[in-house]
Amino acid sequence: MNTGSMRRLALTLALLAAPPFAAAQEAAPPPPAAAAHTYTPADFARYAPRTALDMLEQVPGFAIRQAVVERGLGQATGNVLVNGQRLSAKSNDVVTQLSQVPADNVVRIEIVDGATLDIPGLSGQVANVVTRAEGISGQWEWRPDFRRYYTDPQLTRGSVSISGSHGRMDYTLGFDNSANHSGAGGPTTIYDADGSVRELRDDAWTGESDRPRVSAKLAWKGASGSIANLNASWQKVLFDYVEDDHRSGPGLPDRLRTVRSDAGGHNYELGGDYEFGLGPGRLKLIGLNRFVHDPSQDTVEVQYADGSPTEGQRFARDGRETERIARAEYRWKLGGDWQVSAEYAFNKLDSVSSLYALDEGGAYQPVPLPGGTATVQEDRYELMGSYGRDLLPTLAMQVAAGGEFSRLQQAGGGGLSRSFRRPKGQLSLAWKASPGLDVNLKLQRRVGQLDFYDFLASVDLADGQANAGNPDLVPPQTWELETEVVKSLGAWGTTTLRAYAQRIDDIVDTIPIGADGESPGNIDRATVQGIEWTSTLRLDPLGWNGAKLDLTWQHERSNVADPLTGRDRPISNNLKDLAEIALRHDIPGTSWAWGTDFSYQFNARDYRLTEVGRLWEGPVWDSWFVENKDVHGMTVRAGVTNLIGARSLWQRTVYVDRRTGPVDFREDRDRRIGPIFQFTVSGKF
C-alpha cells in the first residue's frame, strides 16, 4: 500500500469509526469535577446572559485563552473544556462554540486545576462548561457599528444558531459573519537623514471584510458511555482595501498614489471523534480534514500631476492549503491516570505568486519573482505518553513525554527535503495551598510550527518591503516555565498572578538572505520573561452594589541577538506592556447596566534588515456602553469607542542599504481613526 493510500485509510477510519446516531434516553450531565470553584446559572443572573460565552466572560478573575492553532492537534492547549472534552476542531473555535450554546443549557461552570484532569497538556486554571440540551432553542445577535470618518456603516455582522436534542443526540446549527469595516487617515511626513522635510503625504484608507460561515455540530452519547462528535463548517472570505495618498514635496511633482487590495476564497473543515470503552480503559479516535483557498491581489499605482507616465506594480498570489489529521488516544487508570496518544498530520501548501510592472502602454507585464511559486508539504508523526496522580491530598502531578518526527519537502523555489526528530513533554503540578489559594507550576518542552508562506518569496507593495523566501527554515523549540497563583478574595472577588520564562531555540525572525535579500529565518536562541496580573474586584463590600472592576496588567521582556549587528535586542513586534481596566455596573432592581474600559498595549519595534519601526494604534483606547437586558425580551446595548482619540501610528527609519549603513529617510505617520459607534441587539426564539 503506498503512502497516499495509508493516509486516506487512516483518516477514513478516524472519521467513520463513530456508530450511527440513534434515539435513546437523554443522557445526564457529567458529575461535578473536583473544582477549585463551581458557578451555577444563579451566579450570573444579574448579567442576564444569552449564551454560555456570556457566562464564562463574567467568571471572576478568569481570562479565556484560545487553543494554540498549529498543524495537527497534539495535546490539549487553551483553558476551556465543554463537558470535560477538548474541541476536536480548528475552524470552529471554543469561543464560537460557546456563543452558540444558550445560557439556559448551561448546568454549571467548573474552574479546575489543569494538572488534576485526565487531559494531558492542560495547566493552570481551566474552565469546564457543563451543558445539557433541552428541547429546541435558538438565539441571534446583530452587531452593527458606524464610524465618524473614512468608512461606510458596517451592517452585516451577526450570528444565529439553533440548538436542540433528540434522544441521545444533541445538535447545533449556526451561521455567523465576523464582518468588519475599518479605516484611518491623516498626514505622513518623510524626513531626510539631516531632519529636513523630503515629502508630505495626506493618506486615507478603508478596509471592508465579510467572513460568512455556516457550521454544524452533532454530539451523541451511547447507553454504554461511548461518545461521538461530528463538526463541520464552510466559510466564504471577502476583503477589499482602498487607499488614496496625495504626495508633494520640495522639488517633487504632485502625485496621487493608490493602493487597491482584494482577497477572497473559502475554507471548509470536517472533523469528528469517537470514544468508547476498550479493555481496561477508553479509546478515542479523531479525524479532521481541512482546506483553505486564499487568493489575493495588490495593485499600487502612482499618477503624476505633471503628466509623467503612470507607474504601477501588481502582486498576485493564489494559495491552497490542505490539512489531514488522524489521531488516537487510549487512557486507563492504574495507580493514576495514564494515556498514550499517536497522531499523524499531513499539511500541504500550493502557492503561485506573480509580480507585474506597468509598461508605457498601460499594460501590466510579468516581472521575474524567484522563489515565489512552490509546493511545501509536511508529514508529521507524534507519539506521547502521560501519567497523572495525586501525590498528596492537596498536590496533584501530571507528566507527559514523547516526541515527533517530521519530514518537510519543498518543490520549487529552491526547495529541498529534510527530516527532524524533536523530543517534547510537560510536567505540571497543582497545589491547593489553602481553601482560597491555588498554585500551579508548569515546565514544558514544546515544538513550534512554521508558516509555510515564509518559505516563499513575497512582496508588500504598499510598504515597499519584500521577502526573498527561505527553504532552510526549521521549526523552533521552546522550553517554558510558568507559575500561576490564584487567590480568592472572598466577597471582594479573585486575583491571579502568573510569571513565566521561555528559552526559544531556532526562533523565527527576519534574517539576511543572499547578498541583499531578507526573509523570515532562524536565529539560534531567544529568551522571554514576563509577569501577568488579572483580577476581578466586586465593589459590593464598599456599598456600590452590582459594580465590579476587571483589571489586567502584563509586562514582558524579550532578548535575541540581532542577525545583522550581533547586538542584543527585543524579538520583533513582541509584547512589552499591556494594561486594561474595565468597570461594569448592573443597577440592582433594574434591567439596566453601564460600563467603561481603558486599554493600553505597547509592542517592541519590527526589525528588518533595511529598516526598523513600530506600527501601532493608541496609545490608549477607551469604550463606553449602556445596556438594557429586557427590551421586549431582547438585550440591547449602545456604545462608543475611541472618544479620547486613539491614532494609527507608524514611525520607522529606513536605511540606504542595511541597518549598519547610513540613514535614507525617516517616516512619521499619524492617522486619525475617530469615534466608533456600536449597537448590539440579541435575543432568543
N, C-alpha and C positions, 0 to 999 in steps of 0.2 A: 504494500500500500504506500503511495507517495505521500510527501509532506502535506500537500494541499488536501488530500483526502482525509488524512488524520485530523487536520484542523477542523474540517467540516463535520467529521464524525463526533469529535469531542464537543463541539458547540451544539450539535443536534441533540446529543444525549443529555446535556445540561438543560437545554430549553424544554425538551419534551418529556423529561422524567416525571413531571407532575401528572397525577391522575386526572380524569375528567372531573369537573366540578359537579357536585351532587347536592341535592337538598337534604337537610337533616336538621336536628335540633340545634338552636342557636348556641354557640359556644360562649361560656362565661369569660370575662376578662381575667388575665392572669392575676395571681395573688400579689399583694404588695411585696416589693423588694425590701431588703434591709436598708432603708433610705435614711440619709442624713436629715432629710426633711420631706414631708409629703404635703402637697397642696391639693385641696379639693375645689370644685367649682364655686363653693361658697366664698372661698378666699378671694375670688376675682369678681364677685357680684357687683361691686361698686364701679367697675370699669365697663360693665355691660358688654363683654366680649362677644364677637360674632364667630370667631374661629379659634382653633387650638393655638394658632400662632399669636393671636391677640393675648391669650392667657400666658403663654410662655414668655412673651416680651415683658410681662409685668411681674415675673418671679424676682423677688428682691436679690440684688447682687449677682444675678446670673446673666452672662452675655453669650449669645449664640455664636459658636464657632462652626462655620461650614466645613464639611468634609473636604480634604485636600483632593482636588480632581487631577489625577495623573493617569498615565497609561496603565491599564489594568485596574484591578480593585484593591489587591493587597489586604492588609489588615485594616481594621476599622480606624477611622480618623474622625475629626469633629467631636461634638459633645452632646448630640441629641440622638435618642433612640425613639422608636414608635413601637409600643407593645413589646419592648425588650429586644427588638430586632434592628439591625442596621439596614439602610435602604440599599437594595441591590440595583441601583440605577445611577446614572450620571446626569442626564439632561433634566430630569425631574428631581431637583434637589429637595432637601428636607424642609426648607422654608416654603417652597411651593407646595409640598405635600401637606404641611400643617395648615397652610392658608386655605386648603380645600376640605379640611375636617371641621364640621360645625362644632361650635362650643358645646352644644347640647350632647354631643357624642363623647366628650372627654369625661372619663371617670375620675382621674387624678393625674397629677404630675409629681413624679418622684425625683428628688435630687440625690444622687448616689455618688459614691467614690468609684471612679473607673476601675481601679485595681481590684474591687470586690466583685466585679462582674465576670461572667464566663465568656466575654467577648474580647479577645486579645487586641491590643493596640490602643484601647481607651485609657485615659488617665485624667486625674483631676476631677472636678465636679462635672457630672454627666446628668442630663435631664432625660428621664424616661417618661414619655407621654403615653398614658394608658387610655385607649379609646374603646368604645363599643357602639357599633352602628345599630340604630333602632328605626325601622321603617324607612321611608324615603324623605329626604330633606334636601333643600337646595339653598344656595346663597349667591350673592352677586355683589360687585363693588365697581364703582365708576370713579376715576381719579383724574379729572382734567386739571390743567394748570394754564396760566396766562402770564406772559412776561411783558414788562413795560417796553422793552427795546428788542429789536433785531429778529424776533421770532413770531411766527403765526401761533395762534392758540393750539394747544395740544388737547385734543378731544377724544382720542381713541384708546387711551389707557384704561384697562379694567380687567375684570375676570368674572366668570360664572362657573359654578360647579354643582353637580348633583351627586349625593351620596346615599347609599341605601344598603340593604341586606336582604338576602333570600336564603333561608335555611342557614347553612354554614358559610355561605359566600357573602362577603362584603364587596362593594364596588364603589368607585368614584370616577365620574366622567367630568372633565374640566376643559375650559377654554380660557386662555389669558393672553393679554397683549401688553408686554412691557415697553410701551411706546415712550418716546422722549423727544422733546424739542429743546434745543439749547442754542445759545448764541452770545456774542460779545462784540464789542467794537471800541475803537479808540486809537490814540496815537502810538506810533513806534518811532524811536529816534535811533539812527545809526551814527556812531561816533568813530572818527579815525583814532589811531593809536595815540595821537597827541591831544585828544579830547575835543577837537573841532568837529562840527556837525558835517557829516558826509551826506546824509539823506534823511528826509522827513516822510513818514508814511501815515496814512489815515486808513485804518482797516475796519472791516465789518464782515462777520461770518455768521452763518446759521447752519445747524445740522439737524436733520429730522430722521428719526428711525422708528420703525414698527417691526415687532417680532411676534406676530400672532402664532399661537401654539394650541394644539388640541392634545389631550392626554387621557389615558385610561389606566386605572389600577384595579386589579381583581385580587382578593385575598380569600383563601379558603382554609378551614381548619377541620380535619377529619376527626371522627369519633375516637380514633386510637392516638390522637395527638399529632398526627402529621400536619404539616403546614405548607401551603403553596402560595406563591405570589407571582403575578404577571404584571409588568409595567410596559406601557407603550406610549410614544409621543411622536408628533410630527410638527415641525415649525418652519415657517417662511420668514426670511430675513430681508428687510428693505432698509436701505440707508442712502441718504442724499446730503451732500455737503456743498455749500456755496460760499466763496469768499471773494470779496472785491477789495482791492488795495490800491489806493491812489498814492503815487510816489512823486517826489520832487526833491531837488537839492541843488547846491551851488554848482553851476556849470553842467547840470544834467537836464535832459529834456523831461518834461512832464510825461507821465505814462500811467497806464492802468494795468495792473496785474490781476488776473482772475485765476481762481483755483476751483475746479469742479471735480468732485469725487462721488462715486456711487458704488455701492456694494449690494449684493443680493444673495441668491442661492437659497438653500434649505438644509435642514438636517432632520434625521429621524433616529429613533432608538427603540429596540425591542429587547427586553430583558425579563428574566424570571428566575425563581429559585424554588426548590422543593426540599423540605426537611422531613425526615422520618426516622423512626427507631430502627436500629440495626445492631444486633448483638448487645453488648453491654452499654452502648452509647447511642448517639444520633448522628446521622449523616445528612449533610446539606449540600446540594448540587446547585450551582449558579451558572447561568449563561447570559451573555449580553452581545448584541450586535448593534453597532452604531456607525452612522455615515454622515459626513458633513461636506456639502458643496459650497465653496466660498469664493465666488468670482468678484473681482474688484477692478476699478479703473480710475486713475487720477490723471487730470489734464491741467497743465499750467501754461498760460499764455500771457505775453506782455505786448500791449498795444501802445505805440508812441504817438504823442500829440503832434510831433513834427513831421509825421508821415513816413518815418522809417519803417522798414518791413517788420511785421509782427513776428515775434519769436515764440516758440512753443515746444513743449515736451509732453510726452504721454507715457505712463507706465501702466501696464495691464498684467493681471495675474489671475490664473484660474487654478484653484487648489481643490483637491478632493481627498478627504481623509476617511480612512476605514479603520475600525477597531472591532476585534472579536475576542471575547474572553470566555474561557471555561475554567471553573473553579470548583473545588471540592473541599469540604471541611468535615472532619469527624471529631466529635468530642465525647468524653466519658468522664465519670467520676471514679477516682481510686485514691483515697487519701488527699483529695483536692480536685480541681478542675483541670482536665487535660484536653488539649486539642492539637490535631495535626491537620495542616492545610497544604494543598497543592494547587498551583494556578498556572495556566498558560494564557498569554496575551499576545495577540498579533496586531501590530499597528503599521499603517502604510499611508504615506503622503505622495500623491502625484500632483506636481505643480509645474505649470507652464507660465513663464514670465516673459514679457516683451517690453522693449523700450523703443520709443519713436521720437523723431525730431521733425519739426515743421519746416518744410522747404520754402523757397521763394514763391513757388506756385500755390501755396496754401494747402499742400497735401502732406500728411504725416508719412515719413519714410523710416523704415526699420534702422535701428542702431544696435550694434553688437552688445550683448549683455552676457559675458561669460559666466557660467555657473548659475544662471537664472532658471534653468529648466532641468528637472531631475526627478527621480523617484527615490524616496527614502523609506525604508521599512525596518521593523524590528520584530524579532521573535524573542519573547521573554518567558522564562520558566522560574517559578518561585516555589520553594519548599520551606515551610516553617513549622515549628513545634512550640507549644506553650504549656505552662503549668501555673496554676494559681491556688492559693490556700490561705487560711488564717494562721498566722504564726502565733498570735495571741488573741484573746477576745477583742482587743482594741487595735490590732495590727494585721493588715492583710497584705499579701505579696502576690505579684504576677510577674512571671519571667517568660520571655519568648526569644527564640534563637533560630537562625536558619540562614538562608542566602538566596541569591538569584543568579541565574545565568542568562545573558542576553547576547544576541547577535544582531549588530547593526550593519545594514547594507545600503549603499547608495549607488544608483545607476545614473550616470550623467553628472555634470558639474564637478568633475574631478573626483568622482566617488570611489569608494573602496569598501572593503568588508572587514569588520573587526568583531571580536568576541570579548565579553567581560564576565568575570566572576566576582561577586560582591557579597561579603557577609553582612548581615543585618540582625537586629534584635532590640529588645527593650526590657528594662527592669522597672517595675512600678511598685511603690509602697503607699499604702493608705493607713494613716494613724489617726484614730479618734482620741485625741489627747484629753478631751473633756466633753461633757454633753454639748457644749456650744463652740467647740474648737476642733477643726479638722485640718490635718496636714497631709499633703500629697507630695511625693517625690518621684521623678521620672528620669531615667538615664536611657537614652535611645541612640542606636546607630541606624541612620536612615539613608537610603539610596534615592537620590533625586531623579527626575526625568527631564528629558531635553525637549525643547520646542523644535520640531522638525524644520520649521521655516528658517531657523537660524543656520541650517546647513547650506542655504541657497542665497544667491545674490539678490539684492533688492535695492530699490531707490525710493527715497522720500523726497518727492519733487517740491512739496510745499516748504520744507525746511532746509532744502539743499543738502541732504545727508544721503549717504549710500553705504550699504554693507556688501562686502565682497563675497560673502558666503564662506563657510568653513567646514569642510568634510571631516576634519580631525577632532571635532567635538567629542568629549566623553562625559558620562553622567557624573554630576557632583555627588559627594558623600558627606554626610554631616553627623558629627557627634553632638547630641543635645542633652543638656542637664537643666531640669526645671523643678522648682519648688513652688507649691501653691498652699497658702494658708487661708482658711475660711473661718471667720469669726462671726457668730451670731451676736447681735446687739440687743436681743430681746425685742421689746416693743419699738425700739428705735430702728431695726432693720438688720442689714447684713453688710459685712465688709470683707473684701478678698484682696490679698496681696500675692502677686506672682513675680518671682525672679527667675531669670533664665540666662543661659550662656550656650553658645554654639561655636564649634570649630568646623569650618567647611573646607573640605579638600576638593580641588578642581572646580572652584566656583566659576560660574559663567559671568563674564563681564566683557566689555569691549577691549579687543587686543589688536596689535598690528598684524596685518596680513600682507605678505609680499613687501615690495619696495615702498608702496604708497597707499595700500589699502587698509581697511579696518573692518571688523566684523565681530559678533559675539564669539568668544572663545574661552578657554580655561586658564585661570590663574591658580597657582599652586595651592594657596591657602588664604583663608579669611577668618575673622572672628567677629562674633556679635555678642553683646551683653545688654541686658535690658531689665527694666522693672515696670510692672503694671499694677495699678491700684484701681479697683472698681468698688463702688459702694452704693447701696440704696438706704437712704435715711428717711424714715417716716417722721413727719412733723406733728403727729397727733399728741405726743407727750408734751409738746410746747403749747398745746391748746389750739393748734391750727389743724382741725380735723379734716381728713380727706386729702391732705397735701403730702407730697414726698419729693425728695431730691435724688436724682441719679447722677453720680459723679464718676468720671473716668480720667485717669492721668497715666501716661506712659512715656518713658524716656528710654532711648536706645542708642547705643554706640556701636559702630562697626569699624573694622580696620582691614585693609588689604594693601599689599604692595603694588603700586601703580606699575603696569607692564611697560610703560614708556619711560618714566623717570626713575623708577625703583623706590620712590618715597612712599611712606605710608599715607593713606587717605581713606575716607569712608567708602563703602560699597555704593556704586552708582544708584541714585534715587532711593536709597534705603531710608526708612523712617528714622527721624531724630527725636521729635517731640509731638505729643498728641494730648489734648485736653478737651473735656466736654463736661458741661453742667446743664442738667435738664430739670425743670420744675413742672410738676403736674398737680393740679388741684381739682379733685372731684367734689363738687359742692354738696355737702350732706343734705339729704332730704329733697334733692332736685335731680333732674336728669342732665344737668349742665356740668361741663368741665372746661378748664382752660389751662394753658401752659406755655412755656417758652424754653428754648435751649440755645446755648452758645457753644461753638466748637472751634478748635484751632488745630491745624496739622502742619508740620514743617518737615520736609524731607531733605536728604543730602543732595548735592548737585549731581548732574549727569556728566560723567567724564568720558568724552570721546577723544580720539587721538588728535583731532584738529580743532577742538573746541571744548569748553566747559560751561555749563549753565544750569539754571534751575527754572523749570516750568511749573507753575503752581497757581492756585486760586485761594484768595483770602485777603489778609491773614486770618480774619475771624468771620465766621458765618453765624447768623442768628436766624431763628424762626419763632413764630408765634401762632397760636391756634386757639379757637373756641369751638366747643363741640356740644351737641345735644344728642343724647343717646336714645331718645324716643320721640321721633318726629313721624307720627303715624306708623310706628313700628320700625322705623329706619334710624340709622345713626348718620348724622350729618355733621361734617366738620369743615370749617373755613379757616384758612391760614395764609400767612405771608412769610416769605423767606427773603433774607438779604435786605432788610431795611437799613442796615448800617453801612452797606456799600462795599461788600467784598468785590475784589477785582480779579481779572485774569492777567497774570504777570509772567513775563519771561525775561530774565536777564542772562545774557550769555556773552562770552568772549571767544572770538574766532581768530585763529592764527593763520599766518601766511602759509605755513607748511604744517608742522605738527606743534604740539604744545611746548616743545623745547625751543621753538624759534620765536621770531618777532610777532607781535600782535597785528592782525589785519584790521579788525574793527570790533567794536562793542555794540551790542544791541540791547535796547531797553524798551520793552513792550509793556503798555499799561492800558488794558481794555476794560471798559465798563460792562458789567453784567446786568445790573439793575434789579429791582424787586421782582419776585416771582409769587404770583397769587395762586393759591391752591384750593381745591374744593374736592371733598370726598363724600360720596353717598354710598351706604352699604345697607343691605337688608337680607332677608331670607324668605323662602317660599316653600 
